[in-house]
Amino acid sequence: MGLLSFFFKRNAQKVKDFLKRDAIILDVRTQREWKEGHITNAIHIPLSDLKDHIDDLKKLNKPVIAHCKSGARSARATKLLKFYNIEAVNGGGLADLKLLIT
């Protein structure tokens, strides 16, 4: 098990709790990665653009589950969201998160 998978498993219960609260699923991968496949109803904001969309996310007034391909970029996104007082959890990589929501 990789280090990121280990941390994701620790967040699994928090992700499930967020899902029960109608959380936003935020995909922070690149446009190319998004086009290759994504979670239905996820919001796509590449990590490089996230800071420009903080106010938009705040207006939704919902917790956020951030994810990427492996969990590294979503960890950075989660840290940024929390800095701006948005309740957020790192959902890890796309494959891991899909397992939790299906």
KEROLUM-917816 format. One record per atom (N, C-alpha, C): residue in three letters; y, z, x negated; residue number from 0; atom name. Coordinates in pm, whole numbers, plus 50000, padded with zeros to 5 digits. Layout:
NODE  rest  v  w  u  nr  atom
NODE  ALA  Y  Z  X  NUM  CA
...
# end
This chain:
NODE  rest  v  w  u  nr  atom
NODE  MET  49883  50000  49916  0  N
NODE  MET  50000  50000  50000  0  CA
NODE  MET  50124  50000  49911  0  C
NODE  GLY  50215  49909  49940  1  N
NODE  GLY  50339  49902  49863  1  CA
NODE  GLY  50433  50016  49899  1  C
NODE  LEU  50529  50037  49815  2  N
NODE  LEU  50626  50144  49836  2  CA
NODE  LEU  50701  50126  49967  2  C
NODE  LEU  50744  50003  49995  3  N
NODE  LEU  50818  49980  50119  3  CA
NODE  LEU  50731  50002  50241  3  C
NODE  SER  50604  49964  50234  4  N
NODE  SER  50512  49988  50346  4  CA
NODE  SER  50495  50137  50369  4  C
NODE  PHE  50490  50215  50262  5  N
NODE  PHE  50477  50360  50274  5  CA
NODE  PHE  50596  50417  50351  5  C
NODE  PHE  50717  50376  50313  6  N
NODE  PHE  50835  50426  50382  6  CA
NODE  PHE  50840  50378  50525  6  C
NODE  PHE  50796  50254  50551  7  N
NODE  PHE  50796  50204  50687  7  CA
NODE  PHE  50705  50288  50775  7  C
NODE  LYS  50587  50322  50726  8  N
NODE  LYS  50494  50402  50805  8  CA
NODE  LYS  50556  50537  50840  8  C
NODE  ARG  50637  50590  50752  9  N
NODE  ARG  50706  50716  50781  9  CA
NODE  ARG  50810  50698  50891  9  C
NODE  ASN  50865  50579  50904  10  N
NODE  ASN  50966  50551  51006  10  CA
NODE  ASN  50905  50504  51138  10  C
NODE  ALA  50775  50481  51141  11  N
NODE  ALA  50712  50420  51259  11  CA
NODE  ALA  50740  50499  51386  11  C
NODE  GLN  50728  50630  51382  12  N
NODE  GLN  50753  50709  51503  12  CA
NODE  GLN  50898  50700  51547  12  C
NODE  LYS  50988  50700  51451  13  N
NODE  LYS  51130  50689  51485  13  CA
NODE  LYS  51159  50552  51548  13  C
NODE  VAL  51096  50448  51495  14  N
NODE  VAL  51111  50314  51553  14  CA
NODE  VAL  51062  50314  51697  14  C
NODE  LYS  50946  50374  51721  15  N
NODE  LYS  50892  50381  51858  15  CA
NODE  LYS  50986  50457  51950  15  C
NODE  ASP  51042  50566  51901  16  N
NODE  ASP  51139  50642  51981  16  CA
NODE  ASP  51262  50559  52013  16  C
NODE  PHE  51311  50484  51915  17  N
NODE  PHE  51427  50397  51938  17  CA
NODE  PHE  51394  50289  52041  17  C
NODE  LEU  51274  50233  52035  18  N
NODE  LEU  51235  50130  52132  18  CA
NODE  LEU  51237  50185  52274  18  C
NODE  LYS  51195  50309  52291  19  N
NODE  LYS  51198  50372  52424  19  CA
NODE  LYS  51342  50389  52474  19  C
NODE  ARG  51436  50391  52382  20  N
NODE  ARG  51577  50408  52417  20  CA
NODE  ARG  51650  50273  52425  20  C
NODE  ASP  51574  50165  52437  21  N
NODE  ASP  51631  50031  52452  21  CA
NODE  ASP  51716  49990  52331  21  C
NODE  ALA  51664  50017  52213  22  N
NODE  ALA  51736  49985  52090  22  CA
NODE  ALA  51751  49835  52070  22  C
NODE  ILE  51852  49801  51995  23  N
NODE  ILE  51874  49663  51952  23  CA
NODE  ILE  51785  49638  51830  23  C
NODE  ILE  51717  49525  51830  24  N
NODE  ILE  51642  49484  51711  24  CA
NODE  ILE  51732  49387  51636  24  C
NODE  LEU  51768  49426  51516  25  N
NODE  LEU  51862  49350  51434  25  CA
NODE  LEU  51789  49287  51316  25  C
NODE  ASP  51788  49156  51312  26  N
NODE  ASP  51725  49080  51204  26  CA
NODE  ASP  51832  49045  51102  26  C
NODE  VAL  51818  49098  50981  27  N
NODE  VAL  51921  49076  50878  27  CA
NODE  VAL  51878  48972  50774  27  C
NODE  ARG  51776  48893  50807  28  N
NODE  ARG  51731  48789  50714  28  CA
NODE  ARG  51828  48671  50714  28  C
NODE  THR  51803  48577  50626  29  N
NODE  THR  51887  48457  50617  29  CA
NODE  THR  51862  48367  50737  29  C
NODE  GLN  51952  48272  50756  30  N
NODE  GLN  51938  48174  50865  30  CA
NODE  GLN  51807  48097  50850  30  C
NODE  ARG  51772  48059  50728  31  N
NODE  ARG  51647  47985  50705  31  CA
NODE  ARG  51526  48068  50748  31  C
NODE  GLU  51525  48195  50709  32  N
NODE  GLU  51414  48282  50746  32  CA
NODE  GLU  51407  48300  50898  32  C
NODE  TRP  51521  48316  50960  33  N
NODE  TRP  51529  48332  51106  33  CA
NODE  TRP  51468  48210  51176  33  C
NODE  LYS  51502  48090  51128  34  N
NODE  LYS  51451  47967  51189  34  CA
NODE  LYS  51300  47954  51175  34  C
NODE  GLU  51243  48018  51072  35  N
NODE  GLU  51098  48012  51050  35  CA
NODE  GLU  51022  48099  51150  35  C
NODE  GLY  51092  48186  51218  36  N
NODE  GLY  51030  48271  51319  36  CA
NODE  GLY  51100  48404  51327  36  C
NODE  HIS  51108  48457  51449  37  N
NODE  HIS  51176  48584  51469  37  CA
NODE  HIS  51123  48653  51594  37  C
NODE  ILE  51162  48777  51610  38  N
NODE  ILE  51122  48856  51726  38  CA
NODE  ILE  51209  48814  51845  38  C
NODE  THR  51144  48789  51958  39  N
NODE  THR  51215  48752  52079  39  CA
NODE  THR  51317  48860  52114  39  C
NODE  ASN  51435  48818  52152  40  N
NODE  ASN  51546  48906  52192  40  CA
NODE  ASN  51611  48982  52076  40  C
NODE  ALA  51570  48955  51954  41  N
NODE  ALA  51637  49017  51839  41  CA
NODE  ALA  51775  48954  51821  41  C
NODE  ILE  51864  49031  51765  42  N
NODE  ILE  51997  48980  51729  42  CA
NODE  ILE  51992  48944  51581  42  C
NODE  HIS  52043  48826  51549  43  N
NODE  HIS  52042  48782  51409  43  CA
NODE  HIS  52181  48793  51349  43  C
NODE  ILE  52192  48878  51250  44  N
NODE  ILE  52314  48888  51169  44  CA
NODE  ILE  52268  48903  51024  44  C
NODE  PRO  52282  48799  50943  45  N
NODE  PRO  52240  48812  50803  45  CA
NODE  PRO  52310  48930  50736  45  C
NODE  LEU  52240  48995  50646  46  N
NODE  LEU  52295  49111  50577  46  CA
NODE  LEU  52432  49081  50517  46  C
NODE  SER  52448  48961  50463  47  N
NODE  SER  52576  48925  50399  47  CA
NODE  SER  52692  48922  50499  47  C
NODE  ASP  52663  48911  50629  48  N
NODE  ASP  52767  48905  50732  48  CA
NODE  ASP  52779  49034  50813  48  C
NODE  LEU  52693  49130  50787  49  N
NODE  LEU  52682  49247  50874  49  CA
NODE  LEU  52812  49326  50886  49  C
NODE  LYS  52881  49345  50778  50  N
NODE  LYS  53004  49424  50781  50  CA
NODE  LYS  53106  49364  50878  50  C
NODE  ASP  53106  49232  50892  51  N
NODE  ASP  53199  49164  50982  51  CA
NODE  ASP  53165  49184  51129  51  C
NODE  HIS  53046  49236  51159  52  N
NODE  HIS  53000  49251  51297  52  CA
NODE  HIS  52981  49396  51340  52  C
NODE  ILE  53029  49489  51259  53  N
NODE  ILE  53013  49631  51290  53  CA
NODE  ILE  53073  49665  51427  53  C
NODE  ASP  53194  49619  51454  54  N
NODE  ASP  53259  49649  51582  54  CA
NODE  ASP  53179  49593  51699  54  C
NODE  ASP  53123  49474  51683  55  N
NODE  ASP  53041  49415  51789  55  CA
NODE  ASP  52919  49502  51820  55  C
NODE  LEU  52855  49552  51715  56  N
NODE  LEU  52738  49637  51734  56  CA
NODE  LEU  52777  49771  51795  56  C
NODE  LYS  52889  49826  51755  57  N
NODE  LYS  52935  49953  51813  57  CA
NODE  LYS  52959  49940  51963  57  C
NODE  LYS  53014  49827  52005  58  N
NODE  LYS  53043  49804  52147  58  CA
NODE  LYS  52917  49805  52233  58  C
NODE  LEU  52804  49771  52175  59  N
NODE  LEU  52678  49770  52250  59  CA
NODE  LEU  52629  49911  52281  59  C
NODE  ASN  52676  50009  52203  60  N
NODE  ASN  52646  50150  52225  60  CA
NODE  ASN  52495  50177  52241  60  C
NODE  LYS  52418  50121  52150  61  N
NODE  LYS  52272  50140  52149  61  CA
NODE  LYS  52228  50166  52006  61  C
NODE  PRO  52115  50236  51990  62  N
NODE  PRO  52061  50251  51854  62  CA
NODE  PRO  52014  50116  51803  62  C
NODE  VAL  52003  50104  51672  63  N
NODE  VAL  51968  49977  51608  63  CA
NODE  VAL  51844  49995  51521  63  C
NODE  ILE  51750  49902  51536  64  N
NODE  ILE  51634  49892  51448  64  CA
NODE  ILE  51658  49769  51361  64  C
NODE  ALA  51687  49790  51234  65  N
NODE  ALA  51712  49678  51143  65  CA
NODE  ALA  51581  49636  51076  65  C
NODE  HIS  51563  49506  51060  66  N
NODE  HIS  51446  49458  50987  66  CA
NODE  HIS  51480  49332  50909  66  C
NODE  CYS  51396  49303  50811  67  N
NODE  CYS  51411  49182  50729  67  CA
NODE  CYS  51270  49129  50702  67  C
NODE  LYS  51247  49077  50584  68  N
NODE  LYS  51115  49027  50549  68  CA
NODE  LYS  51025  49138  50495  68  C
NODE  SER  51082  49222  50410  69  N
NODE  SER  50999  49324  50344  69  CA
NODE  SER  51044  49468  50369  69  C
NODE  GLY  51167  49486  50413  70  N
NODE  GLY  51221  49619  50435  70  CA
NODE  GLY  51333  49657  50340  70  C
NODE  ALA  51353  49579  50234  71  N
NODE  ALA  51457  49613  50136  71  CA
NODE  ALA  51598  49586  50191  71  C
NODE  ARG  51619  49467  50245  72  N
NODE  ARG  51752  49435  50300  72  CA
NODE  ARG  51782  49519  50423  72  C
NODE  SER  51678  49545  50503  73  N
NODE  SER  51701  49628  50622  73  CA
NODE  SER  51734  49771  50583  73  C
NODE  ALA  51685  49818  50469  74  N
NODE  ALA  51723  49951  50420  74  CA
NODE  ALA  51873  49953  50389  74  C
NODE  ARG  51922  49848  50326  75  N
NODE  ARG  52066  49838  50296  75  CA
NODE  ARG  52147  49829  50425  75  C
NODE  ALA  52095  49751  50521  76  N
NODE  ALA  52164  49737  50650  76  CA
NODE  ALA  52170  49870  50723  76  C
NODE  THR  52061  49944  50722  77  N
NODE  THR  52056  50074  50789  77  CA
NODE  THR  52157  50170  50727  77  C
NODE  LYS  52165  50169  50597  78  N
NODE  LYS  52262  50256  50528  78  CA
NODE  LYS  52405  50220  50569  78  C
NODE  LEU  52435  50091  50576  79  N
NODE  LEU  52568  50046  50616  79  CA
NODE  LEU  52598  50085  50760  79  C
NODE  LEU  52503  50065  50850  80  N
NODE  LEU  52523  50100  50990  80  CA
NODE  LEU  52549  50249  51007  80  C
NODE  LYS  52472  50330  50937  81  N
NODE  LYS  52491  50475  50945  81  CA
NODE  LYS  52627  50516  50890  81  C
NODE  PHE  52673  50447  50786  82  N
NODE  PHE  52805  50474  50729  82  CA
NODE  PHE  52913  50458  50836  82  C
NODE  TYR  52894  50360  50925  83  N
NODE  TYR  52989  50334  51033  83  CA
NODE  TYR  52951  50407  51163  83  C
NODE  ASN  52871  50510  51150  84  N
NODE  ASN  52831  50596  51263  84  CA
NODE  ASN  52756  50523  51373  84  C
NODE  ILE  52674  50428  51334  85  N
NODE  ILE  52584  50362  51427  85  CA
NODE  ILE  52445  50419  51402  85  C
NODE  GLU  52382  50468  51506  86  N
NODE  GLU  52248  50525  51493  86  CA
NODE  GLU  52152  50412  51458  86  C
NODE  ALA  52086  50422  51344  87  N
NODE  ALA  52002  50312  51297  87  CA
NODE  ALA  51879  50364  51224  87  C
NODE  VAL  51776  50281  51226  88  N
NODE  VAL  51653  50309  51153  88  CA
NODE  VAL  51607  50179  51088  88  C
NODE  ASN  51544  50193  50973  89  N
NODE  ASN  51488  50077  50904  89  CA
NODE  ASN  51353  50045  50967  89  C
NODE  GLY  51345  49930  51031  90  N
NODE  GLY  51221  49885  51093  90  CA
NODE  GLY  51127  49817  50996  90  C
NODE  GLY  51166  49805  50871  91  N
NODE  GLY  51079  49746  50770  91  CA
NODE  GLY  51079  49594  50776  91  C
NODE  GLY  50964  49539  50740  92  N
NODE  GLY  50949  49394  50739  92  CA
NODE  GLY  50912  49340  50876  92  C
NODE  LEU  50930  49211  50893  93  N
NODE  LEU  50903  49144  51019  93  CA
NODE  LEU  50760  49168  51066  93  C
NODE  ALA  50663  49150  50978  94  N
NODE  ALA  50522  49165  51018  94  CA
NODE  ALA  50492  49307  51064  94  C
NODE  ASP  50542  49406  50991  95  N
NODE  ASP  50518  49546  51030  95  CA
NODE  ASP  50582  49578  51164  95  C
NODE  LEU  50704  49532  51184  96  N
NODE  LEU  50773  49562  51309  96  CA
NODE  LEU  50705  49494  51427  96  C
NODE  LYS  50658  49372  51408  97  N
NODE  LYS  50587  49302  51515  97  CA
NODE  LYS  50465  49382  51560  97  C
NODE  LEU  50397  49445  51466  98  N
NODE  LEU  50280  49527  51501  98  CA
NODE  LEU  50319  49644  51590  98  C
NODE  LEU  50435  49699  51569  99  N
NODE  LEU  50479  49814  51648  99  CA
NODE  LEU  50525  49777  51788  99  C
NODE  ILE  50580  49660  51804  100  N
NODE  ILE  50638  49625  51934  100  CA
NODE  ILE  50543  49547  52024  100  C
NODE  THR  50428  49511  51974  101  N
NODE  THR  50333  49437  52059  101  CA
NODE  THR  50227  49527  52115  101  C
# end
